[in-house]
Amino acid sequence: MDIADIATSEYVAVDVDERLGKVRSIFERENPKGIIVTNDGGYEGVITQKQLVQSHVEDQTKASAMTQHAPKIERTADVRETARVLVESGIKVAPVFEADRLWGVVTDDAILEAVLENLGALTVEQIYTENVISIDQGAQIGQAINHLRENGISRLPVVDEDGRLSGMVTRHDIVDVVVRDMDKSTVGERAGDVDRILDLPIYDAMSSPVETTTLDASVKDAVETMLDNDYAGLVVTPEEDPSLVAGIITKTDVLRALTFTEENHMDVQITNINLLDTISREDIRIGIEEVADKYQDMQVHHAHVRFHEHKEKLRGTPLIQCQIRLRTNKGQIPGSGEGYGAETAFNVALDKLQRNVLERKGIESDEEYRGQVLRKLGEL
């Protein structure tokens, strides 16, 4: 199957000179995956909702200031490779070209709908994200925005003081609150609007109750729930207690699973690959393989490396956050770190990953030793 079968020529577009206030209202009203930006009718780039939530740019600013590059997809491109492009670019919509002319777009939903019947063999446990960032239900919207920005994520499970799931807040929820609140204000009242909105309780923006899934559920069922309800992700809960958060599964997790390979070397996927500076994909793969080799009983099924750029810079080099996650036969093992430039950030995260791998190895050795001792005692 190639992209020609699932791409669409219908999409939302704005000119580079359009105000960002108008762009924000389009996201609130139509909730598109992304907006195509054109210049004199020609393709210029895309704007995502994620960019708007993470920015402090005024509504009067032109759309060109927020336009980002999105890799061009040919209509004859392979679905699997397109899924990789979407994940590694951190976008949910990509322009589709035919003979160097913008023909339309392809979205993550279109890909998932096309492969849905093939997802029944996978379980949620095989691809979900175990380490979840959540927020307390007593927090404010400003704190939620900071969590989303700092971690480059799109949703936060909301938990009560006992750590039990009480709601979910997403980027779109926050955009919805901001736009709705601004619409109620007069021009003269808007000077203090930003601070007031940031102080609103998270309860005003979150959705409740929350749609959940379990570890043993099929990925097909989970994706159907997401597509039917226009959710980008589901909270994963333990089967014995649906009020606790065990993890999260998103459409991006599923797209990432579509790109898993059977190659001889480790399959490493990189999100925001454009941030790589003095380090290459091959350097990253070799570094992770060297760490994994320190634990011979651990087989790595897939490695995901995510880079996130902060605004802070040192001599022109941006502060980068790097998150590494290994999916192994011993469970998920993370490592994260920050540094100026992608290479420094990766090395810090790799060092943390190595400590976590060796700690996991030590715990297993301790458990084996304890089991041997107990068996010896049982023989006495």
Secondary structure in CASP SS format (residue, H / E / C, confidence):
PFRMAT SS
TARGET T0000
AUTHOR 0000-0000-0000
METHOD secondary structure of the structure
MODEL  1
M C 1.00
D E 1.00
I H 1.00
A H 1.00
D H 1.00
I C 1.00
A C 1.00
T E 1.00
S C 1.00
E C 1.00
Y C 1.00
V C 1.00
A E 1.00
V E 1.00
D E 1.00
V C 1.00
D C 1.00
E C 1.00
R E 1.00
L H 1.00
G H 1.00
K H 1.00
V H 1.00
R H 1.00
S H 1.00
I H 1.00
F H 1.00
E H 1.00
R H 1.00
E H 1.00
N C 1.00
P C 1.00
K C 1.00
G C 1.00
I E 1.00
I E 1.00
V E 1.00
T E 1.00
N E 1.00
D C 1.00
G C 1.00
G E 1.00
Y E 1.00
E E 1.00
G E 1.00
V E 1.00
I E 1.00
T C 1.00
Q H 1.00
K H 1.00
Q H 1.00
L H 1.00
V H 1.00
Q H 1.00
S C 1.00
H C 1.00
V C 1.00
E C 1.00
D C 1.00
Q C 1.00
T C 1.00
K E 1.00
A H 1.00
S H 1.00
A H 1.00
M H 1.00
T C 1.00
Q E 1.00
H C 1.00
A C 1.00
P C 1.00
K C 1.00
I E 1.00
E E 1.00
R C 1.00
T C 1.00
A C 1.00
D E 1.00
V H 1.00
R H 1.00
E H 1.00
T H 1.00
A H 1.00
R H 1.00
V H 1.00
L H 1.00
V H 1.00
E H 1.00
S H 1.00
G C 1.00
I C 1.00
K C 1.00
V E 1.00
A E 1.00
P E 1.00
V E 1.00
F E 1.00
E E 1.00
A C 1.00
D C 1.00
R E 1.00
L E 1.00
W E 1.00
G E 1.00
V E 1.00
V E 1.00
T E 1.00
D H 1.00
D H 1.00
A H 1.00
I H 1.00
L H 1.00
E H 1.00
A H 1.00
V H 1.00
L H 1.00
E H 1.00
N H 1.00
L C 1.00
G C 1.00
A C 1.00
L C 1.00
T E 1.00
V H 1.00
E H 1.00
Q H 1.00
I H 1.00
Y C 1.00
T E 1.00
E C 1.00
N C 1.00
V C 1.00
I C 1.00
S C 1.00
I E 1.00
D E 1.00
Q C 1.00
G C 1.00
A C 1.00
Q E 1.00
I H 1.00
G H 1.00
Q H 1.00
A H 1.00
I H 1.00
N H 1.00
H H 1.00
L H 1.00
R H 1.00
E H 1.00
N H 1.00
G C 1.00
I C 1.00
S C 1.00
R E 1.00
L E 1.00
P E 1.00
V E 1.00
V E 1.00
D C 1.00
E C 1.00
D C 1.00
G C 1.00
R C 1.00
L E 1.00
S E 1.00
G E 1.00
M E 1.00
V E 1.00
T E 1.00
R H 1.00
H H 1.00
D H 1.00
I H 1.00
V H 1.00
D H 1.00
V H 1.00
V H 1.00
V H 1.00
R H 1.00
D H 1.00
M H 1.00
D H 1.00
K H 1.00
S C 1.00
T C 1.00
V H 1.00
G H 1.00
E H 1.00
R H 1.00
A H 1.00
G H 1.00
D H 1.00
V H 1.00
D H 1.00
R H 1.00
I H 1.00
L H 1.00
D C 1.00
L C 1.00
P E 1.00
I H 1.00
Y H 1.00
D H 1.00
A C 1.00
M C 1.00
S E 1.00
S C 1.00
P C 1.00
V C 1.00
E C 1.00
T E 1.00
T E 1.00
T E 1.00
L C 1.00
D C 1.00
A C 1.00
S E 1.00
V H 1.00
K H 1.00
D H 1.00
A H 1.00
V H 1.00
E H 1.00
T H 1.00
M H 1.00
L H 1.00
D H 1.00
N H 1.00
D C 1.00
Y C 1.00
A C 1.00
G E 1.00
L E 1.00
V E 1.00
V E 1.00
T E 1.00
P C 1.00
E C 1.00
E C 1.00
D C 1.00
P C 1.00
S C 1.00
L C 1.00
V C 1.00
A C 1.00
G E 1.00
I E 1.00
I E 1.00
T E 1.00
K H 1.00
T H 1.00
D H 1.00
V H 1.00
L H 1.00
R H 1.00
A H 1.00
L H 1.00
T C 1.00
F C 1.00
T C 1.00
E C 1.00
E C 1.00
N C 1.00
H C 1.00
M C 1.00
D C 1.00
V E 1.00
Q E 1.00
I E 1.00
T E 1.00
N C 1.00
I H 1.00
N H 1.00
L H 1.00
L C 1.00
D C 1.00
T C 1.00
I C 1.00
S C 1.00
R H 1.00
E H 1.00
D H 1.00
I H 1.00
R H 1.00
I H 1.00
G H 1.00
I H 1.00
E H 1.00
E H 1.00
V H 1.00
A H 1.00
D C 1.00
K C 1.00
Y C 1.00
Q C 1.00
D C 1.00
M C 1.00
Q C 1.00
V E 1.00
H E 1.00
H E 1.00
A E 1.00
H E 1.00
V E 1.00
R E 1.00
F E 1.00
H E 1.00
E E 1.00
H E 1.00
K E 1.00
E E 1.00
K E 1.00
L E 1.00
R C 1.00
G C 1.00
T E 1.00
P E 1.00
L E 1.00
I E 1.00
Q E 1.00
C E 1.00
Q E 1.00
I E 1.00
R E 1.00
L E 1.00
R E 1.00
T E 1.00
N C 1.00
K C 1.00
G E 1.00
Q E 1.00
I E 1.00
P E 1.00
G E 1.00
S E 1.00
G E 1.00
E E 1.00
G E 1.00
Y E 1.00
G C 1.00
A H 1.00
E H 1.00
T H 1.00
A H 1.00
F H 1.00
N H 1.00
V H 1.00
A H 1.00
L H 1.00
D H 1.00
K H 1.00
L H 1.00
Q H 1.00
R H 1.00
N H 1.00
V H 1.00
L H 1.00
E H 1.00
R H 1.00
K H 1.00
G H 1.00
I H 1.00
E H 1.00
S H 1.00
D H 1.00
E H 1.00
E H 1.00
Y H 1.00
R H 1.00
G H 1.00
Q H 1.00
V H 1.00
L H 1.00
R H 1.00
K H 1.00
L H 1.00
G H 1.00
E H 1.00
L C 1.00
END
